[in-house]
């Protein structure tokens, strides 16, 4: 059985001519010399390296569609007919799902509380993050969840100011991003700034902590979408040369006369800016965490790691334990926001389900040895309330939250498009008019968004200043919260920290073997037999 077919996918705007395809190669069984396309090989014959990435780059998100042998759909959530945890008594008048507490806490000495056990993926130097940032930032803040500013935001800022040592003095784009979140933040959630190799070289940590009041920094080892540094596309030669001077890898080389000629003729339409690969060392890692706390003055340090092997995962959790890291986010293969090489998204790394199973094993091993276990979060393709329940129950008691990338971006797109059509100031829409999927509910924000009245009640006149993309995010998070409370009430758990691994069953023996969870035919078997034999 082939799990994924190459050579034709909507992500790269390609498709096979024939209905009959060789499963492994993805080439039509009958490939003719007069074919007019448009498989990936056909298109790559003309556009070459442009076919590595999903397109249109910067205007969409993309996620891998490979069907892994096991994923979270191979688990089911158990419900019970008795008991009630985290409430005073098992009383039908008290044990109601609206009363479930979905708040979570992460962090060591300076904990962060969130209204929901979710936070955004790292939204960094990509165009799509920049264009929709107001909605992403305000949406996360009013939802009471944390927001992660991804890598390279300062480094690609056209208005970046550096001192004579090459360190950041001012980044208007970073200032804008931080301010938008903080202006709407209450006692819940936090804004986290991610650091990669180039960010460290530019002195971003000192700048955002000392000048912008940031309390949490995230060291980045990698992500689930790719095993290389982050990239963006550049369409202007002068801009490419500027980023090259700032220390970034730009390919093809914009200083090469042949490349410059290609851009002038139109043959080369785009260049790529790449971040460098990072390399890890235990002593350096622990020392760096300590430096950020003592010398830079940050309150919390988190770690983001990718879909690497079991070895690197063990390093991440063990070293984070030694350094007392506040949160480790583990990103499984298949995730991403659409800026990664498409074939790498499909074929690289450990899939999310397997990676979490490994992480649980690592955490349990440290706990059995009496060692401190850092708070953990899982990322990699999550979008629904059952995903949240399964991750937190499977990872109990170590996993505190779920990182959601594309799923939290989509409501921002929807709301921003609506705002543009309705003529809201500063909003731009990719739609000419409201599609029937929206207009069926009405033509005003109050009619379209089911949660709009809630925001009006909370913020009063200030509600009109909330971008509709943020309203979309708030409304989506409310859906997740309501669905999660229903699952939790059915499992008779009325607070997140009462979820347990036994609340899940594996539907196949293979899923049980990988996850360590009970196979459905074995779950609660001992208790059932005692009842029957009594």
C-alpha positions, 0 to 999 in steps of 0.5 A: 500500500502506498501512503502518499503519491508524488508528482502531482498535488494541489499544493504545487498546482500540478496534476497528472493527465492520466487516471492511471498512475504508477503508485511509487513514482507518481508518473502516468502509466502511459507518459506520451511525448506530446503531453501538454502537462501538468505533472510536477516533472513537466512543470519542473522542466521549465521552472526547476527549483520553484517546484520545491515549494507550495504555491502561491508562496506567501498567500496560502498554507500547506500541510502534508497529506501523507497517510501515516500507518497510525495517527490519533484517529486510531484512538477513541475517547472513553466515557463513563457512567459514574464518578466525577473528578474535580468537582464537589460531588457526582451530582447531575445538577453540578456535573454539567459540561459548561462547568468544565475548567479548560484552563491550563498552566505551564512554566517553572518559577513564573507560570503562565495561565491560559484559558485554553490548552492551546497556543499558536504556531511560530508566526515569523518572517513569512508574508502571510504572518505579516499581512494578517498579524493584527488579527492573529495577535489580537485574536490570541490575546482576547482568547487568552492563549499564548502567541509565538513570534517566529524566527527572523522577524527582526532580520528581514525588517526593511526598517531594521536599525543596527549599531556599529557591532551589527546588533539590533537597536530598533525593529519597527515590525517587531515593535508592532507585533509585540504591541498588538498582542500586549494592547489586548492581553489580560492576565491570561496568555503570553507572547513568546519570541523565538530565536534561531542562529541569525536572531542570536547573532543579531542580538534579538534577545537583548533587544526584545527583553530590554526594549519591548518587555518580553518575558519569554524567549524560545530557543529553536532546534527545529520544526516538524515541516522541515529539517532545514532553516526557515525560508522566504522568497524574495522578488527584488534583487536589492532586497536580496542583496540587503539580506545577504549583507545581514548574514542570511543565505540567499540562493541563487547567489544575488551577487552572481552576475549570471543570477542578476542577468537572469532576474533582469531578463525575467527567467529568474523570478524569485530568490530564497532567503534561508536560515542556517542549520543549528547544532546542539551541545549539552553544555552550551545549551544549559549555559545559554538558558542560564545566560538568557535568565541571568544576563538578559533577564528573561523570566521564562525560556522555552524550547521548540524541537522538530520531528527528529529521531528518538535520540534528539528527542531524548536530548531535548527533554533531558537537557531541558530537565537539567536547565529547568526549561519552562516548556518544550514544544515537540513538532511532529512531521506533517505540520507546517504553514506552507513555506517548507519544501513540499516533498520534505513536508511529505517525507521527512521526520517522525510523524506526530503520533509516534513522536508523542509516544516517544516523548511520553516514554522519555518523560516517564523514564525521567520521572521514574528516576526521580528527575524533574520533567519539564512541561511539554506541548505537542504540535503537528497537524491538530485542528479539533477538540478531540485532538486536544483531549487525545494529546493531553490524555495520552501525554498525562501528566506531562503535556500541558498544551497543544500548539496549533499552526494552520488551524488558528490561522484560517479563522484570521483569513476568513475574518480579514476577507469579510472585513475587506468586503465590508469596507473596514479601515485597513482591511483587504480582501481576496474576495470581491463580495461575500460568498454565499457560505458567509452571506447566508448568515447575514451581512454585518459582523453581528449577524455573521459571527456567533460570538460577536455579542459576547465580545461586545458585552466584554469590551463594550465600545472597544469591540468595534476596534477588534479586527474581524480576523481576531473575532474569527479566531475567538469564535473558533477557539470557543468552538474548541472549548465547548467541544472539549468540555463535552468530551471531558464531562463525558469522561467525568473529568471536570478539570484538565489535570484530571485527564488520564491515559486510561481515558483513551483506548487504542482501536488496533493492537498496533496503535496500542503497541506504539502508544502504550495505551490499552487495546480496546478489548483489554481496557477495564477488562479486570474490573469488568470480570470482577463485576461479572464474577461477583 
